[in-house]
Amino acid sequence: MTRIAINGSKGKMGQALIKAVKVSTKSEFGAGFDMGDSLKDSLSNFEVLIDFSRPEASLNALTVCQASGKAMVIGTTGFTDTELQLIDEASKEIPIVLAPNMSVGVNLTLKILETSAKVIGPDSSIEIIEAHHRYKVDSPSGTALKMGEVVANALGRDLSDCAIYGREGIEEPRDINTIGFSSIRGGDVVGEHTVAFFMEGERVEITHKASSRMIYANGAVRAANWIVDKPAGLYSMQDVLEL
C-alpha cells in the first residue's frame, strides 16, 4: 500500500484527493497539510506527496520532499519558467510527476491532438478555448497551455513565439501560424477545453469536459501509486498512462 499525503488538503481539490486515496485499494491516507502546517513533522507518515496548491506552497513542499527523499505528484499550475526549472533540478534527486491535468481523458485528448495537428494542423487556423469556475486565478489554464504546447510541438513551432492570448481593436488579418487562446471564467465550471482547427470549408473541434473534480483526484492517486518505486526523474501523465 502506498502511503500518500495531501498538500492543500482543506480545499475542494484536497478533499477530493483524500476521498480518492481512501477508496483506492492500492493506497492509504497518511497525512494532510495546509498553509502553516509542517511537512517535516510527518515525514514518517507518507511515501508520496500529492500537491494541488499554489506555486509558492508547492515549492516549499518540494524543498522538504527533496531533502527527505520523498516522491511528489504536482498538479499545481501557474509556475513561472524559473519555478519550473527548480522542479526540474529537484527531479534529479527524487521522482516527480508534474502535470497540469491528471485526468485520464485529458491526457488521451493530448495524444489525439498530437496526431490531429500533424495531419491537419499545417493547413488550419488553431484556436484553444477554455472555461473554468470563477475562482480559478491563472489564465489560460495549465491544461490549455499544455494543449497548445502539444499542438505547437507537433507542428515544429515554439508556443512562446506563436501564441496569441488576447485580441482587441483593429488588427491585420489572422496569421495562420499562430495559436489563439480564449479564457472564460464563471459559475462552478469544473473545466472545459476545446481545440478547434479551422480550415476552408470545414472545422474540426476536439473537446474535453469535466463534470467532477474526482477525475483529477483519481488520476493523481494513480500517478502516486505508479511513481512510488520509480527512480529520480521528471515524469508526466503520459508516462503514467504509457501513452
N, C-alpha and C positions, 0 to 999 in steps of 0.2 A: 504494500500500500504506500502510495506517495503522500507524504505529509506536506500539505500546502498551506501557506499563509497568504492573506489578502491585504494589500495596502490600499487604503481608501475604502475600508470595509463598511462604513456607515452610510455611504452614498447609495443611490439606486442601483448603480452597476455593482458596487461592492456587495450589496445584499443578494443580487442575482448570482454573483460568483460564489458566495457562501452556500447558497442553495444548490448550485451545480456541483460543488465539491461534495456536499453531504449526500447527494443522490448517486454519485459516481461509485461504481463498485471497485474502482482502482485507486481511490484516493481517500484521504481523511483530512478534516479541517484541523489545522494546527494552531493558528493564531490570526487575529485581525488587528490592523493598525490604522490609525488616522492621525491627523495633524497633532503634533506634540508627543505622540507615543514613541517609545524607543524600541527599535528592532533588536538592538543589542541585548536587551533583557530576555528575549525569547528565541534566541538562535537555535536552541536545542529542540524547539518545537516544530521546526519545519525544514524541508529539503529544497523546496522551490517557493519563491515569492511571486505571486501574480500581482501586477501593478497596473491599475487603471485610475490614475490620479491626475496630477498636474505635473508639467515638466520639472519644476523645482523639487517637488516631493519625490518624483521618480529618481532624480539624480542623487538625492540624499540617500534613498534606499539602495541605489546602485553602489554607492561608496561602501555601505555596510556589507552588502552581499559579496562584493569583490574582495573585501578584506577577510571575509569568513568562508569564502568558497561556496556560497550558495547560488544555485541556478535561479534565473529570472525569466518570467514571461511578461513582456511590456506591451500593453495595449494603449498607453498614453499617446496622445497626438499633440502637435503644436511645437515640437522640438525645433530649435534653430540648427543650422548646419554645424555650429561649434558644439552644441549639445549632442548631436548625433555622432560626432567624432569621439566624444567622451565615452559613449556607449560602445562604439567600435573598439576603442582601446581596451575597455573593460572586458570585452568578449575574448580577448587574448588570454585571459586568466580564468574566466568562468563561462559556462554555456548560457546563451541568451536567445530567446525567441523574441524578435521585435517585429510587430505587425500592426498597422493602423486599423486593421479589421480582422477579427479572429473567426468570423463566420465561415463555415464550410462553403455555403452558397456563394458568398462574395469571392472567395479565393478560386472557386471553379469559374466564376464570371471573369476573373482576371485572365485565366487561361484562354477562355473563349475570346476575350478582347484581343489578346496577343495574336491569335490566329486570324481574327477578322481584320485587324489592322494590316496584316501582311497581304491579305487578299484584296481588300477594297480601300484601305486607308489612303494610299497614294493618290487616288482619284476622287477624294471626298473632302468636304469641309467637316471638321470634327468639333463637336460641342459636348461638354460634360455638365449635366445639371444635377445638383444635389439638394436635398431638403432634410432639415433636422428640426428638432424641438427648439423653442425659443431660448433655452438656457445654454445651448452649445455656444462656446465662446470663440473657437477657432474657425476660420473660413478662408478658403474652401476646406472641407473636411479632409482629414488624413486619407480616408478611403478614396475620395475624388482625386486627390493628388497622386495616390498610388495608381489609380486607373490611368491618369494622364501620363504618368511615367512609363507604364507598361506599353501604352499605345505609342508614345514617342520613341521608346527604345526599339520597338518592332519596326518603326519606320526609319530608323537610323538618325533620329533627331535628339536634341538635348532639350528637355522640357523647360529648363530655365531660360532658353533662348526663344522658344516658340509659344509659351503660354500667354494667354490674354485673360486677365482677371476682371476687367471691367470695361464697359463702353459707355460713352456719353458724348453728346454733341454730334457734330458733323465730321465724319471720317472718310478716309479713302475706302474704296471697295475692299471687301474682306480678302486677306491674304490666305490662300488655300492651304498654306503650310503651317498656319497657326493652329493652336488648340485652345478653344474658348471654355471658360468656366463660368457658371452661374450658380449662386448660392441662395437658398430660400430658408428663412427661419421663422417658425411659428408653431403654436399649439404644442401637441405632445408627439409629434412625428418622431419615431424611433430612428429611422434612417431610410432614405430612398436615393438611389443613384441611377442615372441614365447616361449612357454614352451614345450619341447619335452621329451616324455617318451620313452626311448629306451629299447625294450625287445628283447628276442631271436625270430627272425623271423618276427617281426612287430614293428612299431613305431607309436605312437600317438602324433600329434602335435596340440596344441591349440594356435591360433594366433589372435591377435587384431591389426588392422592397423588404424591409424588415418590419415585423409587427410585434416583436418581443425582444427584450434585451437578453433573453436566455440563449439566443443563438450565438451571441458573442461570448457569454459565460461558458457555455458548453464547449465551444471551440478553444477557449483559453485553458480550461481544465484538460482537454485533450492534449494541448500543447505542453502543459506542465507534466503530464504523465509520460509524454514522449521524450522530453528533454532531460529528465531526472538522471539518466545514466549516460548522457552524451558527453563527449569531450568538449573542452572550451572552444567557443566559436560563436559567430553571429548567424542565427538561423531565421528563416521566415516560415509563414504558414504553408507556403508551397513545399518546403522541406518536410514539415509535419505531415502533410497530406500526400506526400510523394507525387506531386504534380510536376 
